[in-house]
Amino acid sequence: AKQVEAAKQLAATKAAAKPSQDIIQWLGKSKISGVRLSTSRNKLILNNKAYSVGETVNLGLKVLIIQEKRILFIDPNGKKYLKQL
């Protein structure tokens, strides 16, 4: 029963979490210099490094979706951040 309560509390905490200002500022300064869409693996060049979906870029932020004109990231609390090219 304690595990269930802990899981519920964690879910509530994540749901209540606000988007991180640190992440927003970092993304604002970050530069996407390229996107490569392929059938096997989409890649993105962010701050001169290549990343694939699922990789952590900074501050616990992971690449969620790579599209031609926009990249969607997700933080450890499940908040999503969009960066357009």
PyMOL commands that set and color helices and strands:
alter all, ss='L'
color gray80, all
select helices_A, chain A and resi 2-16+21-29
alter helices_A, ss='H'
color red, helices_A
select strands_A, chain A and resi 32-36+43-46+49-52+56-58+61-66+70-74+80-84
alter strands_A, ss='S'
color yellow, strands_A
deselect
rebuild
show_as cartoon
